[in-house]
């Protein structure tokens, strides 16, 4: 009897120990997952901050207006603070990373001191401009090193908890790919001179307001179905669903969707006039059969079908086998950025895969554009003289106050980067400067 009692007690003890161990294991895994997620988020945020920091420094170099340079420098200072915060959340306590932190701190100190002073009375000196140029170059190198680490970590599914374990145990045999990557970043920064520092579519309205260019009579659901079949390039209503917007919508809409095994499509259509505002077709795109330029012809014909007149190509890009084309309304030679339309074309057969026309219908109207009060040559003098101007246009953009202003638009190159610069055509004020995205680096192939 005593023997059976002992067996029962031991069995209960083993079961209790197993349950306790399982619970401990589950709690430990939960903590590890939470820590891993924190490290992943901090690293990807750091990489993104460095991308933005490089772009913002480049934009500051292209500026020639002290009134716009000051807030630009404040943005750079803010980004360095965010980058430093993300560095502090990585498991790098045992890995020296002080050189990179010092580099970020120096950028922050430099831009903060420059931003808070009156740049109208005391503009950047030639020495400070040279320092900013060097920071732009160096931030680009750090950005590329971080992106290389990011690519390697994602490609090989490396875990940051393994990094922390390797640091804590000083395990030289474990996979230290991430550690080696950060050591490369640190060496890159260490090679910089210590004397570097002393211690949408641009111009497009972002304001939601009443749609100004919805014309025509109200259409029925049957008429909406016919338009939907035409736009989706389908022959019957069998897989078509139509829903009318309820109270509270900014304008009355029909939401039209189509689903079958090979194609899914969705569209928002204005009840008034049956104008398509947004269109998205999701299907597998095959091998490219038509060129980007042939895709442009398809997009232009598509816009003409719906009476979008005087639209001029703003930019075109290719992503895999899809062409994306942005158009602006051309008002007697003046590009209107608020009246923008985007079209996506499949480059396997020329099908239309997407349309974004909300901005056009929201902003398009009859305009009485004023005559410029300064000449194009006078406007060019307001552009940073280091920018090599390639193209120029007249354009209407929305300024920081949401007001439409007539500008001279200049496309120029500085330090192998392309910038779009808008100079107010009435008083010569530098309204906006933006750096255009270049070709993405293939990190799988190195750089």
C-alpha positions as CSV (number, residue, x, y, z in Angstrom):
1,X,0.0,0.0,0.0
2,X,2.7,2.4,1.0
3,X,4.5,1.5,-2.2
4,X,1.5,2.5,-4.3
5,X,1.1,5.7,-2.4
6,X,4.7,6.6,-3.1
7,X,4.2,5.9,-6.8
8,X,1.1,8.1,-6.9
9,X,2.9,10.9,-5.1
10,X,5.9,10.6,-7.4
11,X,3.7,10.5,-10.5
12,X,1.9,13.6,-9.3
13,X,5.2,15.3,-8.7
14,X,6.5,14.4,-12.1
15,X,3.2,15.7,-13.7
16,X,3.4,18.9,-11.7
17,X,7.0,19.4,-12.7
18,X,6.2,18.8,-16.3
19,X,3.4,21.3,-16.2
20,X,5.5,23.9,-14.5
21,X,8.3,23.3,-17.0
22,X,5.9,23.6,-19.9
23,X,4.5,26.9,-18.5
24,X,8.0,28.2,-18.0
25,X,9.0,27.2,-21.5
26,X,5.9,29.0,-22.9
27,X,6.6,32.1,-21.0
28,X,10.2,32.1,-22.0
29,X,9.2,31.7,-25.7
30,X,6.8,34.6,-25.4
31,X,9.5,36.8,-23.9
32,X,12.0,35.8,-26.7
33,X,9.4,36.5,-29.4
34,X,8.7,39.9,-27.9
35,X,12.4,40.7,-27.7
36,X,13.0,39.5,-31.3
37,X,10.1,41.7,-32.6
38,X,11.5,44.7,-30.7
39,X,15.0,44.2,-32.2
40,X,13.6,43.6,-35.7
41,X,11.5,46.8,-35.6
42,X,14.3,48.9,-34.2
43,X,16.7,47.7,-36.9
44,X,14.3,48.2,-39.8
45,X,13.4,51.6,-38.5
46,X,17.1,52.5,-38.2
47,X,17.7,51.5,-41.8
48,X,14.7,53.5,-42.9
49,X,15.8,56.6,-40.9
50,X,19.2,56.5,-42.6
51,X,17.6,56.3,-46.0
52,X,15.5,59.4,-45.1
53,X,18.5,61.2,-43.5
54,X,20.6,60.8,-46.7
55,X,17.7,62.1,-48.8
56,X,17.0,65.1,-46.5
57,X,20.6,66.2,-46.4
58,X,20.7,66.0,-50.2
59,X,17.6,68.1,-50.4
60,X,19.1,70.7,-48.1
61,X,22.1,71.0,-50.4
62,X,19.8,71.7,-53.4
63,X,18.0,74.5,-51.6
64,X,18.8,78.1,-52.2
65,X,16.2,79.7,-49.9
66,X,17.2,80.4,-46.3
67,X,13.6,80.5,-45.2
68,X,13.1,76.9,-46.4
69,X,16.5,75.6,-45.4
70,X,15.9,76.2,-41.7
71,X,12.9,73.8,-41.3
72,X,14.7,71.3,-43.6
73,X,17.6,71.3,-41.1
74,X,15.1,70.8,-38.2
75,X,13.8,67.7,-40.0
76,X,17.4,66.4,-40.3
77,X,18.0,66.9,-36.6
78,X,14.7,65.1,-35.8
79,X,15.7,62.1,-38.0
80,X,19.1,61.8,-36.2
81,X,17.3,61.7,-32.9
82,X,15.0,58.9,-34.1
83,X,18.0,57.0,-35.5
84,X,19.9,57.3,-32.2
85,X,16.8,56.0,-30.4
86,X,16.6,53.0,-32.6
87,X,20.3,52.2,-32.1
88,X,19.7,52.1,-28.4
89,X,17.0,49.4,-28.8
90,X,19.3,47.0,-30.6
91,X,21.2,44.2,-28.6
92,X,24.5,46.0,-29.1
93,X,25.4,46.7,-25.5
94,X,28.4,44.4,-25.7
95,X,29.4,45.5,-29.3
96,X,31.1,48.9,-29.6
97,X,28.9,51.2,-31.6
98,X,30.0,54.5,-30.3
99,X,31.5,55.8,-33.6
100,X,28.1,55.6,-35.4
101,X,26.3,57.1,-32.4
102,X,28.9,59.9,-32.3
103,X,28.4,60.5,-36.1
104,X,24.6,60.8,-35.7
105,X,25.0,63.1,-32.7
106,X,27.4,65.3,-34.6
107,X,24.9,65.6,-37.5
108,X,22.2,66.5,-35.0
109,X,24.3,69.1,-33.2
110,X,25.4,70.7,-36.5
111,X,21.9,70.9,-38.0
112,X,20.3,72.1,-34.8
113,X,22.8,74.9,-34.3
114,X,22.3,76.0,-37.9
115,X,18.5,75.8,-37.8
116,X,18.0,77.8,-34.7
117,X,20.0,80.8,-35.9
118,X,18.7,83.4,-38.3
119,X,19.9,82.1,-41.6
120,X,18.6,85.2,-43.4
121,X,21.1,87.3,-41.6
122,X,23.7,84.6,-41.0
123,X,23.6,82.0,-43.8
124,X,25.7,78.9,-44.0
125,X,29.3,79.6,-44.6
126,X,31.3,77.9,-47.4
127,X,33.0,75.7,-44.8
128,X,29.6,74.7,-43.3
129,X,28.3,73.9,-46.8
130,X,31.3,71.8,-47.5
131,X,30.7,69.9,-44.2
132,X,27.1,69.3,-45.2
133,X,28.3,67.9,-48.5
134,X,30.6,65.5,-46.7
135,X,27.9,64.4,-44.4
136,X,25.7,63.7,-47.4
137,X,28.4,61.4,-48.8
138,X,29.1,59.7,-45.6
139,X,25.4,59.1,-44.7
140,X,25.0,57.5,-48.1
141,X,27.8,55.0,-47.3
142,X,26.3,54.2,-43.9
143,X,22.8,53.8,-45.5
144,X,24.2,51.3,-48.0
145,X,26.1,49.3,-45.3
146,X,22.9,49.0,-43.3
147,X,20.8,48.0,-46.3
148,X,23.4,45.3,-47.0
149,X,23.0,44.0,-43.4
150,X,19.2,44.2,-43.8
151,X,19.3,42.2,-47.0
152,X,21.6,39.5,-45.6
153,X,19.5,39.1,-42.4
154,X,16.2,38.8,-44.3
155,X,17.6,36.5,-47.0
156,X,19.1,34.1,-44.4
157,X,16.3,34.5,-41.8
158,X,18.8,35.5,-39.2
159,X,17.5,36.1,-35.7
160,X,18.5,39.0,-33.5
161,X,18.3,36.8,-30.4
162,X,21.1,34.8,-31.8
163,X,23.1,38.0,-32.1
164,X,22.5,38.8,-28.5
165,X,23.5,35.2,-27.4
166,X,26.7,35.4,-29.5
167,X,27.6,38.8,-27.9
168,X,26.9,37.5,-24.4
169,X,28.8,34.3,-24.8
170,X,31.5,35.7,-27.1
171,X,30.8,32.6,-29.2
172,X,33.2,33.0,-32.2
173,X,31.9,29.8,-33.9
174,X,28.2,31.0,-34.2
175,X,26.9,32.8,-37.2
176,X,27.9,36.4,-36.6
177,X,26.8,37.7,-40.0
178,X,24.9,40.6,-38.4
179,X,27.6,41.4,-35.9
180,X,30.2,41.4,-38.8
181,X,27.9,43.7,-40.7
182,X,27.6,46.2,-37.9
183,X,31.4,46.0,-37.3
184,X,31.8,47.0,-41.0
185,X,29.4,50.0,-40.4
186,X,31.5,51.0,-37.4
187,X,34.7,50.8,-39.4
188,X,33.2,52.8,-42.2
189,X,32.2,55.6,-39.7
190,X,35.6,55.4,-38.0
191,X,37.2,56.1,-41.4
192,X,35.4,59.4,-41.6
193,X,37.4,62.6,-40.7
194,X,36.7,63.8,-37.2
195,X,36.7,67.3,-38.6
196,X,33.4,66.8,-40.4
197,X,31.4,68.9,-38.0
198,X,32.2,71.2,-35.1
199,X,30.8,69.1,-32.3
200,X,2.9,61.6,-53.6
201,X,3.7,63.8,-56.6
202,X,5.2,67.1,-55.2
203,X,3.0,70.2,-55.1
204,X,-0.2,68.1,-55.1
205,X,-3.1,69.1,-53.0
206,X,-3.4,67.0,-49.9
207,X,-6.4,68.8,-48.6
208,X,-9.8,66.9,-48.8
209,X,-12.5,69.2,-50.1
210,X,-15.6,69.0,-52.3
211,X,-15.2,67.4,-55.7
212,X,-15.3,70.2,-58.2
213,X,-15.5,68.4,-61.6
214,X,-18.2,65.7,-61.4
215,X,-20.4,66.3,-64.5
216,X,-23.3,64.5,-66.0
217,X,-26.5,62.8,-64.8
218,X,-26.9,60.3,-62.1
219,X,-26.5,56.7,-63.3
220,X,-28.4,53.6,-62.2
221,X,-26.9,50.4,-60.8
222,X,-27.5,48.7,-64.2
223,X,-25.6,51.5,-66.0
224,X,-22.8,51.1,-63.3
225,X,-22.7,47.4,-64.1
226,X,-22.2,48.1,-67.8
227,X,-19.4,50.5,-67.1
228,X,-17.8,48.0,-64.7
229,X,-17.9,45.2,-67.2
230,X,-16.2,47.5,-69.8
231,X,-13.5,48.6,-67.4
232,X,-12.9,45.2,-66.0
233,X,-12.9,43.7,-69.5
234,X,-15.4,41.0,-68.7
235,X,-18.5,39.9,-70.7
236,X,-21.2,39.3,-68.1
237,X,-22.4,40.3,-64.7
238,X,-22.2,36.8,-63.2
239,X,-19.4,37.6,-60.7
240,X,-20.1,41.3,-60.5
241,X,-21.2,43.0,-57.2
242,X,-22.4,46.5,-56.8
243,X,-22.8,48.4,-53.5
244,X,-24.0,52.0,-53.2
245,X,-22.3,54.2,-50.5
246,X,-24.4,55.1,-47.5
247,X,-24.8,58.3,-45.5
248,X,-21.6,60.1,-44.6
249,X,-19.7,59.4,-47.8
250,X,-18.0,62.6,-49.3
251,X,-19.8,61.9,-52.6
252,X,-22.4,59.2,-53.6
253,X,-20.4,56.3,-55.0
254,X,-21.0,52.9,-56.5
255,X,-18.4,50.3,-55.3
256,X,-18.1,47.7,-58.1
257,X,-16.2,44.4,-57.5
258,X,-15.5,41.4,-59.7
259,X,-14.2,38.0,-58.5
260,X,-13.4,34.8,-60.3
261,X,-10.5,32.3,-60.1
262,X,-8.1,34.2,-62.3
263,X,-9.0,37.9,-61.8
264,X,-10.2,40.1,-59.0
265,X,-11.1,43.7,-59.6
266,X,-12.5,46.7,-57.6
267,X,-13.6,50.2,-58.6
268,X,-15.1,53.3,-57.0
269,X,-17.4,55.1,-59.4
270,X,-19.2,58.4,-58.9
271,X,-23.0,58.1,-59.1
272,X,-23.0,61.5,-60.9
273,X,-21.8,60.9,-64.4
274,X,-20.4,57.4,-63.7
275,X,-16.8,58.7,-63.6
276,X,-14.3,56.1,-62.4
277,X,-12.3,57.5,-59.4
278,X,-10.2,54.5,-58.5
279,X,-9.7,51.1,-60.3
280,X,-7.6,48.1,-59.3
281,X,-7.4,44.8,-61.2
282,X,-5.5,42.0,-59.6
283,X,-4.3,39.2,-61.8
284,X,-1.1,37.3,-62.6
285,X,0.9,39.3,-65.1
286,X,2.9,37.1,-67.6
287,X,6.1,37.7,-69.5
288,X,6.6,41.2,-70.9
289,X,5.4,41.4,-74.5
290,X,5.1,45.2,-75.0
291,X,7.5,48.0,-74.2
292,X,7.1,50.7,-71.5
293,X,6.5,53.1,-74.4
294,X,3.8,50.9,-75.9
295,X,2.2,50.7,-72.5
296,X,2.1,54.5,-72.5
297,X,0.1,54.5,-75.7
298,X,-2.4,52.1,-74.0
299,X,-2.7,54.4,-71.0
300,X,-3.2,57.5,-73.2
301,X,-5.9,55.8,-75.2
302,X,-7.6,54.7,-72.0
303,X,-7.7,58.3,-70.7
304,X,-9.0,59.5,-74.0
305,X,-11.9,57.0,-73.8
306,X,-13.1,58.8,-70.7
307,X,-12.6,62.3,-72.1
308,X,-9.6,63.2,-69.9
309,X,-8.3,65.9,-72.2
310,X,-5.0,67.8,-72.3
311,X,-3.2,65.3,-70.1
312,X,0.6,65.3,-70.3
313,X,2.9,62.5,-69.1
314,X,4.7,63.5,-65.9
315,X,6.7,60.4,-65.3
316,X,6.7,56.7,-66.0
317,X,8.2,53.7,-64.2
318,X,8.3,49.9,-64.6
319,X,7.8,47.5,-61.7
320,X,8.3,43.9,-62.8
321,X,6.1,43.6,-65.8
322,X,3.8,46.5,-65.0
323,X,4.0,50.1,-66.3
324,X,2.9,52.9,-64.1
325,X,2.2,56.3,-65.7
326,X,1.5,59.6,-64.0
327,X,-0.2,62.4,-65.9
328,X,-0.8,66.1,-65.2
329,X,-3.4,68.4,-66.7
330,X,-1.8,70.8,-69.2
331,X,-3.5,74.2,-69.0
332,X,-2.2,76.1,-72.1
333,X,1.4,75.1,-71.3
334,X,1.1,75.2,-67.5
335,X,1.4,71.8,-65.7
336,X,-1.3,71.6,-63.0
337,X,-0.1,69.2,-60.3
338,X,-3.4,69.1,-58.4
339,X,-5.1,67.6,-61.5
340,X,-3.1,64.3,-61.5
341,X,-4.1,60.9,-62.8
342,X,-2.2,57.6,-62.5
343,X,-2.6,54.6,-64.8
344,X,-1.2,51.1,-64.4
345,X,-0.7,48.9,-67.5
346,X,0.1,45.2,-67.8
347,X,3.0,44.9,-70.1
348,X,2.1,41.3,-71.1
349,X,-0.9,42.3,-73.2
350,X,-1.7,46.0,-72.5
351,X,-4.6,45.5,-70.1
352,X,-5.3,48.4,-67.7
353,X,-4.6,47.2,-64.1
354,X,-5.2,50.5,-62.2
355,X,-6.5,54.0,-62.3
356,X,-6.3,56.8,-59.7
357,X,-8.3,59.8,-60.6
358,X,-9.7,61.1,-57.4
359,X,-7.3,64.1,-57.3
360,X,-8.3,65.1,-60.8
361,X,-12.1,65.1,-60.1
362,X,-11.5,66.8,-56.7
363,X,-9.3,69.6,-58.0
364,X,-9.9,70.1,-61.7
365,X,-11.6,73.4,-62.6
366,X,-11.4,76.4,-65.0
367,X,-8.4,78.4,-63.9
368,X,-7.3,81.9,-64.9
369,X,-3.5,81.5,-64.4
370,X,-1.7,84.9,-64.0
371,X,1.2,85.9,-66.1
372,X,4.6,85.4,-64.4
373,X,6.0,88.6,-62.9
374,X,9.6,87.4,-63.1
375,X,11.3,85.9,-66.1
376,X,12.6,82.3,-66.4
377,X,16.2,83.6,-66.3
378,X,15.5,85.5,-63.1
379,X,13.9,82.4,-61.6
380,X,17.0,80.3,-62.5
381,X,19.1,82.8,-60.5
382,X,17.1,81.8,-57.4
383,X,18.2,78.1,-57.9
384,X,21.3,76.9,-56.1
385,X,24.1,77.5,-58.6
386,X,25.6,74.1,-58.0
387,X,22.5,72.5,-59.6
388,X,22.8,71.8,-63.3
389,X,19.4,72.5,-64.7
390,X,18.2,70.0,-67.4
391,X,14.6,71.0,-68.0
392,X,12.2,73.8,-67.1
393,X,8.4,74.2,-67.1
394,X,5.6,76.4,-65.9
395,X,3.6,74.7,-63.2
396,X,0.9,75.3,-60.7
397,X,1.5,73.6,-57.3
398,X,0.0,73.8,-53.8
399,X,2.3,75.6,-51.4
400,X,2.6,74.8,-47.7
401,X,-0.5,76.7,-46.9
402,X,-2.6,74.7,-49.4
403,X,-2.8,77.6,-51.8
404,X,-2.3,77.2,-55.6
405,X,0.8,79.2,-56.8
406,X,2.3,79.6,-60.2
407,X,5.9,78.5,-60.3
408,X,8.8,77.8,-62.6
409,X,9.7,74.1,-62.3
410,X,13.3,73.2,-62.8
411,X,14.7,69.6,-63.1
412,X,18.3,69.6,-62.2
413,X,21.3,67.4,-61.2
414,X,23.5,67.8,-58.1
415,X,26.1,65.3,-56.9
416,X,24.7,62.7,-59.4
417,X,21.2,63.1,-57.8
418,X,18.2,64.6,-59.6
419,X,16.1,67.3,-58.0
420,X,12.8,69.0,-58.9
421,X,12.8,72.6,-57.7
422,X,9.9,75.0,-57.8
423,X,10.5,78.8,-57.8
424,X,7.5,81.2,-57.3
425,X,6.9,82.9,-60.7
426,X,5.6,86.0,-59.0
427,X,8.2,86.8,-56.4
428,X,11.1,84.3,-56.8
429,X,10.5,82.4,-53.5
430,X,11.8,78.9,-53.4
431,X,8.5,77.0,-52.9
432,X,9.6,73.3,-52.9
433,X,12.6,71.1,-53.5
434,X,12.4,67.4,-53.8
435,X,15.0,64.7,-54.5
436,X,13.8,62.2,-57.1
437,X,14.2,58.5,-56.4
438,X,17.0,56.8,-58.3
439,X,17.4,53.2,-59.3
440,X,17.2,50.9,-56.4
441,X,20.5,49.1,-55.6
442,X,20.5,45.4,-56.0
443,X,21.9,44.3,-52.6
444,X,21.9,40.7,-53.5
445,X,24.7,41.5,-56.0
446,X,26.6,43.7,-53.6
447,X,27.6,47.3,-54.4
